[in-house]
Amino acid sequence: MDLASTLLPERRRWATLFVVCLAQLMIVLDVTIVNVALPAIQRDLHFSQGNLTWVVNAFLVTFGSLLLLAGRLGDLAGRKRVFLAGLTIFTAASLLCGVAPSSGALIAARFLQGIGAAAQASVILAIIITEFPEPAERARAMSAYVFVSVAGGSLGLLAGGVLTEVLNWHWVFFVNIPIGIAAFALGRALIPADKGLGLGHGVDWLGSALVTASLMSAIYAIIQATSHGWASLQVFGFGAVAAVLMAAFLALEARIENPIMPLRILRLRGLVNASVVRGFLVTGMYSTFFLGTLYLEHVRHYSALQTGAAFLPWTLTVAVLSQGITARLVARFGPRPVLMAGMAAAVAGLLLFATVGPDTAFFPTVFFASFLIGLGIGNAFMPLLTIAMADVPATDAGLGSGITNVSQQLSGAFGLAVLSTIAANHTKGLLADHHGVVSSLIGGYHVAFIAGAATITVGIVLAVALLRPGRSQTELGLADAPAAADGEPLPALELGEAA
């Protein structure tokens, strides 16, 4: 008798949520924990300054570009199968990263790690929405997912500092191995098997190649903007390639019988519009974590541990909200008002960060800035996920999950490149005008924080315009969409009504 059959269905579902959140934690943890160890990695493996960025970028390129393909493969081949395969690849690649004898070997292992991360991350939301069809429970499950996704960043800074200082940089990768093994064992036992739609009618391999190459080119172009500038040949060239490949992909999907991305998914206004709003929110938010860390370490001279601790008001606020508070607010007021209030809180937090100076104390300025951003994330991300996935049919849940993740990854990469460029250019201008180094750095951070706040403000305007309350599934274009496995669409949550 297996473990799943010994648990009541209710307990098994929540145990499944624990497993997928554990896998999500491993991915988010990895993104930030590696940043802390970069100086040590550079010394030991003799990285040049330019090549060192590929320790981070190699992961981002394969992770972001394969999310759509992996999500659709989950729909076709079975989400449990794709999830477990991703865990296996990610865990094995983490071992290879930890034992890498050279810079080339580490970069290659990071590419492989991104493939594993894409496979598991692409189906996590799909597993959650199929396991929790009832709106109130789904809201609670989404809250837990958001908390893990946010808390992993702060935990990564703390864990990276401890592991690098107490042991060595190899352990920032080795720490994934026990987590990955545990998640695989529990996932194999607890996640219900699903057959998927099947691969019998053939897989759209050409479409898969086109969309993957397009996303890879787009992400690479964004990454190159940081070092070569937005007007460089590298950015324009790879950006143009990405656009041409995406146009070819959409044209192909419109005329073949079994596309990897059925274009009907783009008629789901909740999914598409929520992804647009998410893009503006994430673009603005990335300035906080990246530039806030630079400010604390370069200006205030915080250690990695102190920097991680400085973001605890953010993490703990999201943790408290994820205990059902956001879910109850959504049930009471609907996802749209809660979302916009959360985004407004994030704007306030960014504007408060834009007031920091060389001697600003942690309390009250940094504390309340971090708290307000945590309040914003905790109240914005879950409603966005609810709106995005509410009307996605079960047959397309993996693809919907992939689109949601892609919008976040592309927006995050774009936001990081744009806002860091804004900060760097303003700092250079101030230095050219003979301002001091510290005041020039702070001036650059201030402009970037304000730009991030403005970006989220645009997101609020778009949320008002695009996320209209009370749309039915028929109005969302689902009248002729495929039904779920049992012949019925997934239960929908009205975009502006109580859950």
N, C-alpha and C positions, 0 to 999 in steps of 0.2 A: 504494500500500500504506500503510495507516494504522499509527500507532505501536503500537497494541494487538496487531496481527497480527505484528509483528516481535519481540515479546517472548515468552519462554516463559511458559506459564500461571502458573507459580509466581512468576516475577518480576512479571508483570502484576498479580497479586493484591496483592503487597506495594506495588507502585507505586500501586494504587488506594487502599490504606490510607493512604499518604502524602498523597494528594490530599484525602481526606475529613478527615484530621487537620489538614491545612492550613486547610481551611474551618472546622473546629471552633476552631482557634487564633484565627482572625480574629474569631469571635463572642465568645469568652471574653476576648480582648484588648480588644475594644471595650467590654465591660461595665466594666472597671476603668480603662482608659486615660482615659475621659471624666471620671471622678470627679476626677482630678488637675487637669484643665483647667477645672473649673467656676468657680473664682473669676475667671479670665481671661475666660471666656465671659460671665459676669455683667456684668463691667465693659464689655466691648465692645458687647454687644447690649442693654444696659440692662434686664436681667431684674430683676424684683422677687424678694425672697427666696422667696416662696411659689411663684412661677412657675418658679423655677430648678429645683425638684425634678422638673418635667416633662421636663427634658432627659434624665433617667434614667428616669422613670416611663412616658413615652410609648413608649419601646422595650420596657419590661417588659410593658406591657399587651398590645400586639399580639403580641409574641413568645410569652408564656405562653398566651394565649387561642387561638392558631391552631395550636398544636403537634399536637393530636389530628386536626384537619381535614387539615392538611398531611400528616401521617403516613398517613392513610387514602387521601388522593389519590395518594400514592406507590404504595400497593398497587394502586390502580385504574388510574392513568394511566401508571405506570412511575416507579421511583425515580430513575433517571438524569435523566429529564425534569424532575421536581420539584426535584431537587438543583441542576441547572444554572439553572433558573428562579429559585430562591432566591438563588444566587450573583449572578445578573444584577441582581436587584432590590436586594440588599444593597450591591453595589458602586456602582450608580447612586445609591442613596440616600446613600451615604457621600460621594459627590461633592457632592450637594445640601446635605448637612450642612456640608461644608467651605466652601462659597460662600454659605451662608445670610446674607442681608442684615439679617434681623430675628429677633427672638425667636420670632414665630409661624412663620416659615419653617423655623427650626431644629427646632421641636417637630414640625411636620408631616413633615419629613424623617426625624425619629427614629421616628415612627409607621411610616413606610414601611420604614425599616431593620429594624424588628422583624418586619414581614411577611416580608422576605427571609430573616432569620435563622431564623424558624420553619420556612420551607420547606426550607432546607438541613439544619438541625439535626434535623428530625423523621425524616429518612430515613438519617442517617449510621449509626446503630446497625444499621438494617435492611440496609444495604449491607455492613457488616462481617460480620454473622452469616451472610448468604447467600454471601459470598465466602470465609468461613472456616468450613466445616461441621465440620471435624475439631477435637475439643475442645481439644487441646493448642495448636494453632495459633491457635484462636479466643481462648484465654486470653492468648497473647502479643499478639494484635491488640488485645484489650480493654485490656491494660496500657498500650499505646502511646496509646490513646484517653484513658485516665484521666490519663496523664502530661500530655498536651497540655491537657486540660481544667483541670488544677490549675496547671500551670506558666504558663498564659496569664494568670492573675491576678497573679502576682508580676511577670511580664514587663510587664504593662500598667502597673503602678505605676512601674517603672523607665523604660519607654518614654514614658509620659505626662510624667514629670518632665523627661526630656531634651528631648522635642519642644516642650513648653511653654516651657521656659527658653531653649533654644537658638534655636528658630524662633518659632512662635506656636501658639495653640490650634487653628487650622484644620488643622494637620498631624496632629492626633490622629485626624481623619477621613480625610485624604488618604492616610495610610499604608495604609488598607484597599484602595485602588484597585489598586496593583501586585499585592498578594497575591490579590485577587479575580480579576484578569485571568489571572494565572498558574494559579490553581486551576480557573478555567473552561476554559482551553485544555487543561490536563492531564486534567481530568475528562472533557471531551468526547472526548479521544483514548483514554483508558485504561479508564474505567468501562464495563463491558459493557452494551449496550442491553437493556432488559427491557420487555416490552409491558404488564405488569400484567394485572390481571383484566379490564380493559376497562370503558369507560363506556357500553357499548351498552344495558345494562339500566336505565340511568338512575342519577343520583346523588341520594342522600338530602339534597337541599338544605335541607329544613325541619329535619332532624336536625342538619345542619351548622350552620345558623344558631342553633339552640337551644343546642348545646354550646359554640359560640364565644361567644355572648352570656352564657352562664352563667359560663364561665371568666373572661371579661372583667369581669363584675360582681364576681366573687369577688376577683380581683386588685385591682380598684379599691377594694373595701371594705378590703382589707388595707392598701393604700397610704394610704387616708384615716385609718386608725387611728393612724398616726404623728403626724399633725398635729391631729386632732380628738378622739382618745381612743377606746377600745374601746366605750364606752357611748354614743357619739354617734349621732345620727339617720342620718348618712351611712353609718356602718359597719353599723348594723342594717338600714337600708333596702336598701343594695346587697347585703348578705349574704342578706337574705330573697329578693330578686329572683334571686340566684344559685341558691339552694336550689330555688325554684319552677321555674325554667327547667331545672335539672338533673333534677328529678323528671319534668317534661314530656318531656324528652329520653329518659330511660330508658323511660318508658311507650311512647313512639313507637317506639323501637328494638325493643321486644319484640313489636310487632305488624305491622311492615312486612316486605316480602320482601327488600329490598336495603338494609339499614341501613348508615349510615356507620360505626357501631361495633357489629358483631355481638356480642350479649351473651355468646356463648360464650367470648369473650376473658376475661371475668371469672371463668370457671371454672378458669383457669390459676393454680393456687395459688402457683406459684413467682413468676409475674409480679406478682400482686396483693400477696402477703405481702412480697416483696422491696421493692416500692414503698412499703409501709407502714414497713418498717424504714428504708429510705432516707430517708423523710420525717423520722423522728426524728433520724437522723444529720445530715442537711443542716440541719435546724432548729438543732441545737446548734452545728454547725460555722460557721454564718454569723456567730456572735458573734465568732469569732476574727479573721476577716479585717476586718470592719467596726470592731469595738470595739478590736481590737489596733492597727489603723491610727490610730484616734483617740487611744489612749493614747500611742503613739510620737510622734505629731505635736503633740498638745496638752500633754502632760505632759513628755515627754522632749525635745520641740522638734526632732525629726528632720525633715530635709527629705524631699521626695518620693522622692529617690534613695536616701537612707539608709533610709527605711521599706521601699522595695522590696527593698533589700539585706538588711534584717533578716529577711525571710521566705525568704531563699535556703536556709537549712537545711531548711525545709519542701519547697521546690521540688526541691532537689538530692536529698533523700531519696526523694521520689517518682520522680525520674529514675532513680536507682540501682535501685529496686525494679522499675521498669517494664522493665528490661533482661532480664527473665526470672525474677527471684527470686520475685516473687509468684506467677507462673504455676507455677513448680516447687513452691512451698509448697502451692498448691491441688491440684496433681497428687499430692502426697505425702499431704496430710492431708484434702483435700476443702475446698470453699469455705466451709462453715459454721464450722469452727474458726478458719480464717484470718480470716474476717470478724469474729468476736467478739474475737479477739486485737487486731485493728486498731482496733476500736471502743474497747476498753479502753485502748489507747495514746492515742487521741484524748482520752478522759476525763482521763487523767493529764496530758496537755499543757494542757488547759483549767484544771485545778486548779492547775497550776504558774503559769499566767498570772494566776490569782486571787491570787497572792502578791506581785505586782509593786508597787513603791512609787514615790515621786517621784524617788528617786536610784538605782533598780535598774539595774545595768550590763547591757549586752547579754549578756555572758558571765559566769556560766553560765545565768542564769535564763531570759532571753528566748530564747537560743540553744537550750536543751534543750526549752523549751516548744514552740518552732517545729519542732524536730526530731521530737518525739513526735507532734505533730499530723500532720506529713508521713508519719511511720511509720504512723499510723492511717489516713490517707486512702489511702496506697499499698497497704495490706493489706486495706482494707474495700471500696473502690469497685469494684475489678475482680471480686471474688467476688459482690458484689451484682448487677452487670451479668450475670455468668455465670448466676446463679440465675434472674434475671428473664427472660432471653431464651432460656434453654436449651430450653424446651418450646413456644416460640411457633412455630406452623407458618409455612412460608415465605410462604403467602398472606396472613398477618396480620402479617408482620414490621414493616411500616411503622407499623401501629397500635400494636403492642407497643412500638416505639421511641418513638412519640408519648406513650404512657402513662408510660413511664419518664422521659421528659423533663419531662412535666407534673408528675409527683410531685416532681421536683427543683425546678422553678421555683416551684410553689405553696409548697412547704416552705421554700424559700429566702426568698421574699417574706414569708411568715408569720413565720419565725424572725427575720428582720431587724427586722420591725415590733415583735414581742413583746419581743425582748431589748433593743432600743434603748429601748423604752418603759420596761422594767424599770430599765435603767441611768439614764434621765433622771429617772424618778420618785424613785428612791433618792437621786440627787444633789440633787434639789430638797428632799427631806426633810432631808438633812444640812445644806444651806445654811440652811434654816429654823431649824435647831437651832444656827446660828451656827458651823458648822465652816468651815474655810478652803475657798477655791475648789478648790485642787489636791486636797486630801484628800477633798473631796466628789465630785469627778470620779472619782478613783481608787476610792472606795467604790462608786460606781455601776457602774463597770467590773467590780469584783470580784463584785458580786451577779450581774451578767449572765453572767460567765464560769462561776460556780457553777451558775446556772440552765441554761446550755448543757451543762455536764458532766452534770447530772441528766437532761436530756432524752436525751442519748446513752445514759446508763445504762438508761433505760426502753427504748430501742431494743435494747440487748443482751438484756434480759429478753424482749422480743418476738421477737428472733431465735431464742432458745432455744425459745420456745413455738410459733412459726409456721413456721420453716424446718426442717422435720423431715427427717432424713437418709433417703436411699434410696427416695424415692417414685418410682414408675414413672409413665409417661405415662398409663396407664389410670387409676391412682389420682388423677392430676391432672385427670381429666375429659376426656381427649383421645381417648377411644375412638371417639367419633363426630365429632371435629373434622375439618375439611377437610384433605386431604393437601397436601403441597407440590406444586410444579409437575410434578414427575416421578412423582407418585403416592405418595410416601413423606413422612412427617413429617421435619422437620429432626432430625438426630442430637441426642439429649438428653444432658445431663450430669447424672448423678445428684447430688442436692443434698448428699449427705453422703459421696460416694465419690470415689475418685481419678479424675481426668480421663483 
